[in-house]
Amino acid sequence: MKIEYAVSPELTPEEFISVLKRSTLGERRPVDDVARMTHMVANAGVIVTARHEGLLVGVSRAITDFVYCTYLSDLAVDVSWQRHGIGQELIRRTHQAAGLATRLILIAAPAARTYYPHIGMIPHDSCWMIDSVEP
């Protein structure tokens, strides 16, 4: 199994939507709103993809200032490709591309809460947010 990783590749919104749907993350993203998904791809600071024989099997999408913080907004791996280290490698390459001096931050999906400590990430108990207001 050879996985090819690429930083800041050409990624179409359709590919992004497809891998989100094939992961558990599609349940929490506006995958039916192509215009919004197009903006999400276009405005990301760092995108890293994982492909097997050309098929997108994983993606990370982050927003960063490249000097202080990196928010890893999306980490999606096709469910049939999970448990092969792809997610961990996507995180590593995302952090490297954004700058290792940045603090990498993410909000875990409920089903993934136990995954992140397993790969060495530390929890933070003081996350606060204002939820989006849909038009």
C-alpha positions in Angstrom: 0.0 0.0 0.0 1.7 3.2 -1.2 0.2 6.5 -0.1 1.4 9.6 -1.8 1.1 12.8 0.2 1.1 16.3 -1.3 1.1 19.8 0.4 -1.1 22.5 -1.1 -2.1 20.5 -4.1 -4.8 21.2 -6.6 -7.9 19.9 -4.8 -11.4 20.2 -6.3 -14.4 20.9 -4.1 -15.9 17.7 -5.5 -12.9 15.6 -4.3 -13.0 17.3 -1.0 -16.7 16.6 -0.6 -16.3 13.0 -1.7 -13.6 12.2 0.9 -15.6 13.9 3.6 -18.6 11.8 2.8 -16.4 8.6 2.8 -15.1 9.6 6.3 -17.2 10.3 9.4 -16.6 14.1 9.0 -19.1 14.5 6.2 -21.9 14.3 8.8 -20.7 17.6 10.3 -19.8 19.6 7.2 -22.0 21.5 4.7 -21.3 18.9 1.9 -24.5 19.7 0.1 -23.5 23.4 -0.3 -21.0 23.3 -3.1 -20.4 27.1 -3.1 -19.5 27.0 0.6 -17.3 24.0 0.2 -15.5 25.7 -2.7 -14.7 28.7 -0.5 -13.5 26.3 2.3 -11.0 24.8 -0.1 -10.0 28.1 -1.7 -9.4 29.9 1.6 -7.4 27.3 3.4 -3.9 28.2 4.5 -2.6 24.6 4.2 -4.1 21.6 2.5 -2.4 18.2 2.6 -3.8 15.2 0.6 -3.2 11.5 0.8 -3.8 9.5 -2.4 -3.6 5.8 -3.3 -3.2 5.2 -7.0 -4.7 8.7 -7.6 -7.7 8.2 -5.4 -8.1 10.7 -2.6 -8.2 8.7 0.6 -7.4 11.5 3.1 -7.2 15.2 3.5 -6.3 17.8 6.1 -7.3 21.5 5.8 -5.9 24.1 8.1 -6.1 27.9 8.6 -2.9 29.4 9.9 -0.8 32.6 10.3 2.3 30.5 9.8 4.0 31.9 12.9 1.8 31.4 16.0 -1.2 29.2 15.5 -2.6 26.6 13.1 -6.2 25.5 13.3 -6.6 22.1 11.8 -10.3 22.5 10.8 -10.7 19.3 8.8 -9.0 15.9 9.1 -10.8 13.3 7.1 -9.7 9.8 6.1 -11.9 7.4 4.1 -13.2 4.9 6.7 -11.9 2.0 4.6 -8.4 3.5 4.9 -8.4 4.3 8.6 -6.0 2.6 11.0 -3.1 2.8 8.5 -1.4 5.9 10.0 -2.8 8.3 7.3 -4.4 10.7 9.8 -1.3 10.9 11.9 0.9 11.6 8.8 -1.6 14.2 7.5 -1.4 16.0 10.9 2.5 15.8 10.9 2.7 17.2 7.4 0.1 19.9 8.0 2.0 21.1 11.1 5.3 21.0 9.2 3.9 23.0 6.3 2.4 25.6 8.6 5.5 25.9 10.7 6.5 23.8 13.7 6.7 27.0 15.8 2.9 27.2 15.5 0.6 25.6 18.0 -1.6 23.1 16.2 -5.2 23.2 17.4 -8.2 21.1 16.5 -11.6 20.4 17.8 -12.2 16.6 17.8 -15.2 15.0 16.3 -17.1 13.1 19.0 -16.1 9.7 17.5 -12.4 10.7 17.3 -11.9 12.0 20.9 -9.9 8.9 21.8 -7.7 9.0 18.7 -5.8 12.2 19.4 -4.3 11.3 22.8 -3.2 8.0 21.2 -1.0 9.9 18.7 0.5 12.2 21.4 -1.8 15.3 21.3 -2.8 16.8 24.6 -6.3 17.9 25.5 -7.2 21.5 26.4 -10.2 22.0 28.6 -10.8 25.7 27.8 -12.2 25.8 24.3 -14.9 28.4 23.7 -16.9 29.1 20.6 -19.8 30.9 19.1 -21.7 28.6 16.8 -22.4 29.6 13.2 -25.7 31.1 12.3 -27.0 29.6 9.1 -28.7 32.0 6.7 
